[in-house]
C-alpha cells in the first residue's frame, strides 16, 4: 500500500474536464515522486434497473479496459506508475474511501462548476472537498500553464492557520513558486485593519524565512470571492489556496463556507482546498508559529 506523501488520486469519468485534471496532475506527481491512481466510480443510482447481472459485468469490464488504456497512456507520457480502480457506489463516498485507504497526499479532480451557487452545492466535487482526508485540487478551466509560478493565498483574521501557510510553502518549494498573500478589506475600522496588516506581515516574514518569494496585496471591496478571483486573474496565478472547512462548536459536522464555495465555483484557475485539522485549543492565536 502506498504511504503518505507519495500518492495522488484522480477521479476519471472520461469527460474532457477529467482528462484536463489528469494532465494537470502529472507535474505534481513527478515533483512529489508520487504514484497516480485513476478511479472511476460506477454510480449505481444511475444504472438501469432492468440490466442483468451479466450486462452489468460486461459494462464494468468495458470501463476497466478504457481506464487501463488511459492509465497506460498517462504512464508512458509521465514515466511514473499509474494504477486504476473501478468501484461501484456514490462518487464522493468512493473517492473519499480510496483517498483514505491509499493515504493520498492529494486528490486532483475536474469540475465543470455551474451557474449559480446552489447548483454547485450538490455536486460530487463539493462533497469530495468536504470529506476527503487530504487536500483537493479542483480543475475547472480548460487551459492551464505548465508548472505553478504564482500561488495566491488569501488571508483573514479568523480562518487562516499555520497548516494552510505551511502547505503553501510546501507547494512553492516543489514548483519554485512565488506566494502572493492577499486580503480583502471590507471595513474601514482602524483596529481591524491594523490587526490584519500586522498578521499579514507576520505571515510574510514567516514565508520569507523559508526562502520563498512572497508579496502582499490589500484589496478593498464588499465581495471577497470576486476580489480574490479577480486579483488571481490579474497576476496570472496558477493556483489559489483556500481553507474550506470550519468546525462547528456544537457538532462534528464539517461545512464549507459560502465564500470558499464561490471561489471554487467561479475560478477558472485551479483551487487547492485545505481541510483544517481538529483544533485542540480554540483560544490560541491562529498564527502562532
N, C-alpha and C positions, 0 to 999 in steps of 0.2 A: 504493500500500500504506500502511496506517495506520502511524504511528510510535509509539514508546514513550510511555507515559503517556496515551494517548488512545483506547484500545480495550479493550473488555470482551467476553469470550466467555461465552455462556450456553448450555450443553447443554440441549436441549429434546426430551423424548420423549413429550410431550403428556400426561404424568401430572399429577395435581394438584400434586405436590411441585415439579415442574419449572416449573409456572406460578407457584407461590409464589416460587420463586427468581428467576424473571424479573421479577416485580413488585418484589422487593427490590433488583434491580439498577438500577432507574430513578433513584433519588436519587443513587446513586454515579455513574451516567453523567452526570446533569445537572451535578453539582458538579465532576467532572473534565473536563467538556466532551468526553466520550468517545462514540464510535460504539459501537453494540451489534452483535454478530454472533451470531445464533442458529444453533447447529449441531445437526443430527440425524444420528446415526450408524446406518446400517443394518447391524446385526451379522450378517455373512454366516454365522456359525456357527449362527444360528437360522433361516436361510432353508430352506425346504423344498426338498430336492434334486430333487423332481420338477417344480418350477416351470420353465416355459420361459423363454427369454430375453425373449420378448415380455411375459410375465406379470411378470417381474422389472422390466422397464422401466415397465410400467403402474403397478406399486406405487410405484416411485421417483417417478413424476410425481405421484401422489396425495399422497405425503409432502411433496414440494416445494410443491405447491399449498396444503396445510394449513399448512406452516411459513410460507409467504409471507403467509397470512392472519393468523397470529399476529403476524408482524413488522409488518404494516400496522396492526393494532390497537394494537400497542405504540408504533409511531412516532406515531400520532395522539394517543395518551394522553400521551406524554412530550415530543413535539415535537423529537425527535432522529432522526438517521439510524439505521435498523435494517436490517442485512444478513442474508442467510440463506445457509446452506451445508449441503448434503446430501451425505454421503460414505458409502462402504462400508468396513467393516473392524472392528477391535476398538475399542470405545468409548474406552477410556483412551488407546490409541495415537493415534487420530484427533484427540481433544481436545488432547492434548499437541502434536501436529504443528501443528494450527491455531493454538494459542496461541503457538507459537514463530514460525510464519510471519507472523502478524499483529503480532508484538511486543506482545502484550497486557500490560496492567498488572494485570489481574485475570481470574480465572475465577470465575464465580458459578454454583453448581450445587446442585440439590436432592438430598437423600438421605433415604431412609426409615430408614436405620440398620437395626438388628436387635437381637434379644435374644441376647446372648452375643457376646463379642469375636471369637471365631473365625469366626463367620459374616460379621462386618463386614470382616474382613481381606481376604476375597476379592472385595469389591465394587469396582465401577468407580470409585466416589468415592475410595477409598483409593489406588488406583493413579494416579488423576489428581493427587491431592495429592502423592504421592511423586515423580512425574515431570514435572509441569508446570514450565515455566521462569519462572513468576510466582506470586505469592500466590494461594491458592484460598480462596474463602469458601463454606463448606458450609451449606446451609439445611435443617434437619431439622424444626423446629417448624412448626405451622400458622398461628399468629397472631404477628405482629410489629408493633411500633410503628413509625411513620414516623420517619426520622431515626436518629441514633445519639448519644444523650445520655450514656451511660456505657459506657466501654471497660474491660474487665478485662484486666490484663497480669500474668500470673503470672511470678515470677522465682525463680531458684535460683542456686546457686553455679557451675553447670557448663555450662548450655545457653544462657543468655541472652547476646545480643550487642548491640552498638550498632545493628546493622542492624534488629533487631526493635523496639528502642525508637524509632528514627528513623521506622519505618513507623507506629508508634502515634501519634507526633507528627503525621505527615502526615495520617492519617485524622482525628485530633482537630481539626486546623486546618480541614479540609474541613467537618466537621459541627458544630463548636463543642462538642466533647465534653469530658468530664472523664475523665482516665485514672486508673484505680484500680489501684495496684500491690498485689499480694497475694503472700504467700509462706507456704508451709505448713511449719511447724517439726515435723519428725519425730524430733528428738533434743533432749536437754537439755544436750548438750555445749556448755559455755560458749564455747569457742573458735569453734566453727562458728556458733553463734547470733550472737555478736558480729560475726563476719565478714559474715554475711548481713545483719545490721542496718546495718552500715556501707555495704555495697553498695546496699541499698535506699535509704538516704538520699542516696547519691551520684546514683543514677538520678533520685530525686525532685527534687534540685536542678537536674539537667540539664533535666528536663521543664519545671519552673517557669521556668527561664531562657528558655524558648521561649514563655512567656506562656500555658501550658496549665494549667488547674486540675488538681491531682493529689492523690490521697490515698494513704495507706499502711495496710495491714492485715496483721497477722500472725495466722495460724491455727495451731491445734495439732491434729494427727491423724496417723494412720498411712496413710490412704488419700488420697493427694494429689489424684487426679482428682475424687473425690467431694467433697472440701473445696472445690475450686475451683468446681465446678459449683454446689454448694450456696450458696456465697458470691455467685456471679453471679446466682442466682435471688433471693437476699435483697435485693440492691441494685437489682434490676430492670435488669440490664445488657442492652445491646443488641448487644454483640459481645465475644467472647473471643478474644484474640490469642495464638497459641502458635507456638513454633518446633518444627516437626515432625520434622525430619530431622537425623541426625548422620552424620558421615563416619567410616567405619571406617579405621583406620590401615593395614590390610594389603590393601585392595582399593578399587575405585572404586564399589562398591555403596553405594547410599544406602538408609537404612531409617527407619521411623517408630517412635519409642519406644512402648512399651505404654501409658504414661501419656497421651501425645498421642492415641493411638487411642481410649482410653477416654473422653477428654473429647469428642472428635468424635462418638463413638458415642452418648453419653448426653445430651449437651447439647441442649435444645430452643432454646437461644439460638444464633444464628449464630456460627460459628467461623471466624476468619481464620487460615489456616495459612501461615506464612512459611518459605520454604526458604532455609537459610543458604548464603551464597556460600562458595566454597572458601577455606579459611584458609591464608594464606601463612606465618604464624608461629604455630604451635600453643602456643608457650610464653608468648605475650603475655597480659596480663590481658584478660579478656573484657569489661571495662568501661573501656577506655582511650578517653576522649573527646578 
